């Protein structure tokens, strides 16, 4: 039995040992080619519209659940989002697939659990490991890769700080732990 537990030592010597440094988890994002592959596994137009919207707008899952047709301005290519912290911002509206969906529907007609389940099914079926948040990271990577500044990317994605965008965008001058 240990010396500390038996009372021979007054303090636990392990308290003075620093915790080991753990390897950072590599954050994933998907490419446009992978997005095309995922589309092949979409069973419904809604699935394509939702995946497209998450990929091209960078919005959070909770924001996608609450988006309505009236929030879109397709002429400007934007959508008004009530985001994290109850802050209003504009995000990119996606493409023609999203426009076609919202010309006939008011919402994606799914809650958080439904969207997560649909994304998990697509991930399993396509053998491409992704989730809602990796689509958000993909948005950041593709914005920076396309030449947008990290500040504009931050505003469009609704990130609170520039450091978060820099953390999500690896070989474009930032965190090497993310794969784009």
C-alpha positions as CSV (number, residue, x, y, z in Angstrom):
1,X,0.0,0.0,0.0
2,X,1.2,3.6,-0.7
3,X,3.1,5.6,1.8
4,X,0.6,8.5,1.6
5,X,-2.4,6.3,2.2
6,X,-0.8,4.6,5.2
7,X,0.1,8.0,6.8
8,X,3.9,7.8,6.4
9,X,3.9,10.9,4.1
10,X,1.9,14.0,5.0
11,X,1.2,15.0,1.4
12,X,0.7,13.1,-1.8
13,X,3.9,13.4,-3.9
14,X,1.9,12.8,-7.1
15,X,0.3,16.2,-6.6
16,X,3.7,17.8,-7.6
17,X,3.9,15.8,-10.9
18,X,2.5,17.7,-13.9
19,X,-0.2,16.0,-15.9
20,X,1.0,14.4,-19.2
21,X,0.5,16.3,-22.4
22,X,-2.1,14.7,-24.5
23,X,-1.9,14.6,-28.3
24,X,-4.4,17.1,-29.8
25,X,-7.3,15.5,-31.6
26,X,-7.2,16.1,-35.3
27,X,-10.4,18.0,-36.3
28,X,-12.0,16.9,-39.5
29,X,-13.6,18.7,-42.4
30,X,-14.8,17.5,-45.7
31,X,-13.9,18.5,-49.3
32,X,-16.2,19.5,-52.1
33,X,-15.5,16.1,-53.7
34,X,-16.6,14.3,-50.5
35,X,-19.7,16.5,-50.4
36,X,-20.6,15.3,-53.9
37,X,-20.2,11.7,-52.7
38,X,-22.5,12.4,-49.7
39,X,-25.1,13.8,-52.2
40,X,-25.2,10.4,-53.8
41,X,-26.5,8.9,-50.5
42,X,-29.1,11.6,-49.9
43,X,-32.6,10.0,-50.1
44,X,-34.6,13.2,-50.1
45,X,-34.3,16.7,-51.5
46,X,-34.4,18.0,-47.9
47,X,-31.3,16.1,-47.1
48,X,-29.4,17.6,-50.0
49,X,-30.7,21.1,-49.1
50,X,-29.7,20.7,-45.5
51,X,-26.2,19.3,-46.1
52,X,-25.6,22.0,-48.7
53,X,-26.9,24.7,-46.4
54,X,-24.6,23.6,-43.5
55,X,-21.6,23.3,-45.8
56,X,-22.0,26.6,-47.6
57,X,-23.2,28.8,-44.8
58,X,-21.2,27.5,-41.8
59,X,-24.2,27.9,-39.4
60,X,-24.6,25.8,-36.3
61,X,-27.0,23.0,-35.9
62,X,-29.2,25.0,-33.5
63,X,-29.3,27.8,-36.1
64,X,-30.3,25.5,-38.9
65,X,-33.2,24.1,-36.9
66,X,-34.7,27.6,-36.5
67,X,-34.2,29.0,-40.0
68,X,-37.3,29.9,-41.9
69,X,-38.0,30.8,-45.6
70,X,-38.7,34.4,-44.6
71,X,-35.1,34.7,-43.3
72,X,-33.6,34.3,-46.8
73,X,-32.6,37.1,-49.2
74,X,-31.6,35.1,-52.3
75,X,-30.9,38.2,-54.3
76,X,-28.1,39.1,-51.9
77,X,-27.3,35.5,-51.2
78,X,-27.8,35.8,-47.4
79,X,-29.9,34.5,-44.6
80,X,-30.6,36.2,-41.3
81,X,-29.7,34.0,-38.4
82,X,-30.4,34.4,-34.7
83,X,-27.3,32.8,-33.4
84,X,-25.4,31.8,-30.3
85,X,-25.8,34.4,-27.5
86,X,-29.0,35.6,-29.0
87,X,-27.1,37.7,-31.5
88,X,-28.4,38.4,-35.0
89,X,-26.1,38.0,-38.0
90,X,-26.1,37.4,-41.7
91,X,-24.7,34.2,-43.2
92,X,-24.4,32.9,-46.7
93,X,-27.6,31.3,-48.0
94,X,-26.2,28.4,-49.8
95,X,-26.9,27.6,-53.5
96,X,-29.8,26.7,-55.8
97,X,-30.6,23.5,-54.0
98,X,-31.3,25.5,-50.8
99,X,-33.3,28.1,-52.8
100,X,-35.4,25.4,-54.4
101,X,-36.2,23.8,-51.1
102,X,-37.2,27.1,-49.4
103,X,-39.3,28.1,-52.4
104,X,-41.7,25.3,-51.5
105,X,-41.1,24.8,-47.7
106,X,-40.9,27.1,-44.7
107,X,-38.2,25.1,-42.8
108,X,-36.2,22.0,-43.0
109,X,-39.0,20.2,-41.0
110,X,-36.5,18.5,-38.7
111,X,-35.5,19.1,-35.1
112,X,-32.0,18.8,-33.6
113,X,-32.3,15.0,-33.2
114,X,-33.7,14.5,-36.7
115,X,-30.9,16.4,-38.3
116,X,-28.2,14.6,-36.2
117,X,-29.8,11.2,-37.2
118,X,-29.9,12.2,-40.9
119,X,-26.3,13.3,-40.8
120,X,-25.2,10.1,-39.0
121,X,-27.0,8.0,-41.6
122,X,-25.3,9.8,-44.4
123,X,-21.9,9.5,-42.7
124,X,-22.5,5.7,-42.2
125,X,-23.8,5.2,-45.8
126,X,-21.1,7.2,-47.5
127,X,-18.3,5.9,-45.3
128,X,-17.2,9.6,-44.9
129,X,-16.8,10.5,-41.3
130,X,-18.5,13.8,-40.7
131,X,-21.1,15.5,-38.4
132,X,-22.8,18.9,-38.3
133,X,-19.8,20.6,-36.8
134,X,-17.3,19.2,-39.3
135,X,-19.5,20.8,-42.0
136,X,-19.0,24.1,-40.1
137,X,-15.3,23.6,-40.0
138,X,-15.4,22.8,-43.7
139,X,-17.0,26.2,-44.3
140,X,-14.2,27.9,-42.5
141,X,-11.5,26.0,-44.4
142,X,-13.2,26.7,-47.8
143,X,-13.7,30.4,-47.1
144,X,-10.0,30.9,-46.2
145,X,-8.9,28.6,-49.2
146,X,-11.1,30.7,-51.5
147,X,-9.3,33.9,-50.4
148,X,-11.7,35.4,-47.9
149,X,-9.9,37.0,-44.9
150,X,-10.2,35.3,-41.6
151,X,-12.1,38.3,-40.2
152,X,-14.8,38.0,-42.9
153,X,-14.9,34.3,-42.3
154,X,-15.4,35.0,-38.6
155,X,-18.3,37.3,-39.2
156,X,-20.0,35.0,-41.7
157,X,-19.6,32.0,-39.4
158,X,-20.5,33.8,-36.2
159,X,-17.4,32.9,-34.3
160,X,-16.8,35.0,-31.2
161,X,-13.1,35.4,-31.8
162,X,-10.6,35.4,-34.6
163,X,-8.6,32.8,-32.7
164,X,-11.4,30.2,-33.2
165,X,-11.2,30.8,-37.0
166,X,-7.4,30.5,-36.9
167,X,-7.8,27.2,-34.9
168,X,-10.1,25.8,-37.6
169,X,-8.1,26.7,-40.6
170,X,-4.8,24.7,-40.7
171,X,-2.4,24.9,-43.6
172,X,-3.7,28.3,-44.5
173,X,-1.3,29.8,-41.9
174,X,-2.9,28.5,-38.8
175,X,-3.4,25.3,-36.8
176,X,-1.7,22.3,-38.3
177,X,-4.0,19.9,-36.4
178,X,-7.0,20.4,-38.6
179,X,-7.4,18.6,-41.9
180,X,-9.0,20.5,-44.7
